[in-house]
Amino acid sequence: MKISAAALLFDNDGTLVSSIESVDRCWTRWAKEYGVTAEDFVRVGLHGRPAAEIVADLVPADRVPEALARIEQLEVEDVEGGVAALPGTHALLASLPAERWAVVTSATRRLAEARLAEAGVHPKHLISADDISRGKPDPEPFLLAAARLGVDPARCVVFEDAPVGLAAGRAAGMTTVALTTTHPAGELAADVVVPDLSAVSAQAIDGTVEITVAD
């Protein structure tokens, strides 16, 4: 399958890099400190959502600032040795001009930059939780990325591993490619589903990126 696009927009955790073990360690420790149960996490949902929204759903309003600062501290401190690039990440990004792709993550800029650097990924354009007022599944993060890149949202392709991220991409009017790195294919509504980015290659030609997806 071939897709023609003006820009590629990548989620970070679970798409470009794997940090799931780090995430589990940090949120488990945080939950013990704040008296949050596993059932609470199931109720509010975790993966793909900004930490600020998750924390606000789990602790009293007067404790949110302190609790949010604590989870960010735990996750940043756990980056070293806790994050690695997923298959296909470096090869695909190396084939793309810097102005033709962006990372769009629900993490804070501080945490996203730390995880990306640990995995050897250095985007020119990064949309983080600090840049938006509404997180995924709202389309705002992806629409902002398209605006920053100066491209039509309809000509963007979103790469995501989480249902909320794919919902955001669809709401933005973008083509969606789902990776089965954290969720089974049956839970992912997308135009294309692949195991990981090793199934994707790209070539930039005259301002357009031609994407090839392996069968």
C-alpha positions in Angstrom: 0.0 0.0 0.0 1.2 3.5 -0.8 0.1 6.8 0.8 1.0 10.3 -0.3 1.3 12.9 2.4 2.6 16.3 3.2 3.7 15.4 6.7 4.0 12.5 9.1 2.9 13.0 12.8 4.1 10.5 15.3 3.0 9.7 18.8 6.0 9.0 21.0 5.5 6.4 23.7 4.5 3.1 22.1 5.0 4.4 18.6 8.6 5.8 18.3 9.9 4.5 21.7 9.0 1.9 24.3 8.8 3.2 27.8 6.0 0.9 29.1 8.1 -0.7 31.8 9.2 2.7 33.0 5.6 4.0 32.9 4.4 1.0 34.9 7.1 1.4 37.5 6.6 5.1 38.0 2.8 5.1 38.1 2.7 2.1 40.4 5.0 3.9 42.8 3.0 7.2 42.5 -0.3 5.3 43.1 1.0 3.8 46.4 2.1 7.3 47.5 -1.3 8.8 46.7 -3.6 5.9 47.7 -4.8 5.2 44.1 -5.9 1.6 43.3 -5.6 -0.4 40.1 -9.4 -0.2 39.8 -9.1 3.6 39.8 -6.7 3.5 36.8 -9.0 1.2 34.9 -11.9 3.7 35.6 -10.1 6.8 34.2 -7.9 5.2 31.5 -4.1 5.8 31.4 -2.4 5.2 28.1 -2.3 8.1 25.6 -3.8 10.7 27.9 -1.9 13.7 29.4 -0.7 13.1 33.0 -2.5 16.3 34.0 -5.9 14.9 33.0 -5.1 11.5 34.7 -4.0 13.1 37.9 -7.0 15.4 38.0 -9.3 12.4 37.7 -7.6 10.5 40.6 -6.7 13.0 43.4 -8.5 15.9 45.1 -8.2 19.2 43.3 -6.0 20.7 46.0 -3.4 18.0 45.6 -3.3 18.0 41.8 -0.3 20.4 41.4 1.9 18.5 43.8 0.8 15.1 42.5 1.4 16.1 38.9 4.9 17.4 39.8 5.6 14.1 41.5 4.8 11.8 38.6 6.8 13.9 36.2 9.8 13.8 38.6 9.5 10.0 38.9 9.2 9.5 35.2 12.1 11.8 34.3 14.3 10.1 36.8 13.5 6.7 35.4 14.3 7.6 31.8 17.9 6.4 31.8 17.8 2.7 30.9 14.0 2.7 30.8 13.4 3.9 27.3 14.4 2.4 23.9 13.6 3.1 20.2 11.0 0.7 18.8 11.8 -1.3 15.6 11.9 0.8 12.5 12.0 4.2 14.2 15.5 5.3 13.3 15.3 4.0 9.7 12.0 5.7 9.0 12.9 9.1 10.6 16.3 9.1 8.8 14.5 9.0 5.5 12.4 12.1 6.3 13.3 15.8 6.0 13.1 17.5 9.4 10.3 19.8 8.1 8.1 16.8 7.1 7.5 15.2 10.5 6.7 16.0 14.1 6.3 14.2 17.4 2.9 14.8 19.0 2.8 13.4 22.5 0.6 13.6 25.6 3.7 13.8 27.8 5.1 17.1 29.1 7.9 18.7 27.0 10.4 18.0 29.7 9.5 14.3 29.9 9.1 13.9 26.1 12.5 15.4 25.4 14.2 13.2 28.0 12.7 10.0 26.6 13.4 11.0 22.9 17.0 11.9 23.7 17.5 8.6 25.6 16.3 6.7 22.4 18.4 8.9 20.1 15.5 10.7 18.5 15.8 14.4 17.9 12.8 16.0 16.3 12.8 19.6 15.0 9.1 19.8 15.8 7.5 18.6 19.1 4.0 19.1 20.3 3.7 18.3 24.0 1.1 18.5 26.7 2.5 22.0 27.5 1.4 23.3 24.1 -2.3 22.5 24.2 -5.4 23.0 26.2 -7.2 19.8 25.2 -5.4 16.5 24.9 -6.1 13.4 22.8 -8.8 12.2 21.8 -9.4 15.9 21.0 -7.8 16.8 17.6 -6.1 19.9 19.0 -2.6 18.3 19.3 -2.5 17.1 15.7 -4.1 20.2 14.3 -1.4 22.3 16.0 1.3 20.1 14.6 -0.1 20.5 11.1 -0.2 24.3 11.6 3.4 24.4 12.9 4.5 22.4 9.8 2.4 24.7 7.5 0.5 21.8 5.9 -3.1 20.9 5.3 -4.4 18.5 8.1 -6.0 16.4 5.4 -2.5 15.7 4.0 -1.1 14.5 7.3 -0.6 10.8 8.3 -0.9 10.0 12.0 1.1 7.1 13.5 -0.4 6.0 16.8 -0.6 3.0 19.1 -3.4 4.1 21.4 -7.2 4.2 20.7 -7.4 7.8 22.0 -4.6 9.0 19.8 -6.2 7.4 16.7 -9.5 9.0 17.6 -7.7 12.4 17.7 -6.2 11.7 14.3 -9.5 10.8 12.8 -11.1 13.9 14.4 -8.4 16.0 12.8 -9.4 14.6 9.4 -6.0 12.8 9.0 -5.1 9.4 7.6 -4.3 7.1 10.5 -1.8 4.2 10.8 -2.1 2.1 14.0 0.8 0.1 15.5 0.0 -3.0 17.5 2.8 -2.4 20.0 0.5 -1.8 23.0 -3.0 -2.8 21.9 -4.3 -5.7 19.8 -5.5 -4.9 16.3 -9.1 -5.4 17.3 -9.0 -2.4 19.6 -7.5 -0.1 17.0 -9.7 1.8 14.5 -7.4 3.1 11.7 -7.0 3.2 8.0 -4.0 0.9 8.2 -2.7 -1.4 10.9 0.9 -2.5 11.2 3.0 -4.3 13.8 5.5 -1.4 14.2 7.3 1.2 12.1 9.6 -1.5 10.5 6.6 -2.1 8.2 6.7 1.5 6.9 9.2 3.2 4.6 9.1 6.7 3.1 10.7 8.8 0.4 10.5 12.6 0.1 9.9 13.7 -3.5 9.3 17.4 -4.5 7.6 18.4 -1.3 5.6 15.2 -0.9 6.3 12.2 1.2 5.5 8.8 -0.5 4.8 6.3 2.2 5.0 2.5 1.6 3.3 0.1 4.0 4.3 -3.5 3.7 1.6 -6.1 3.2 
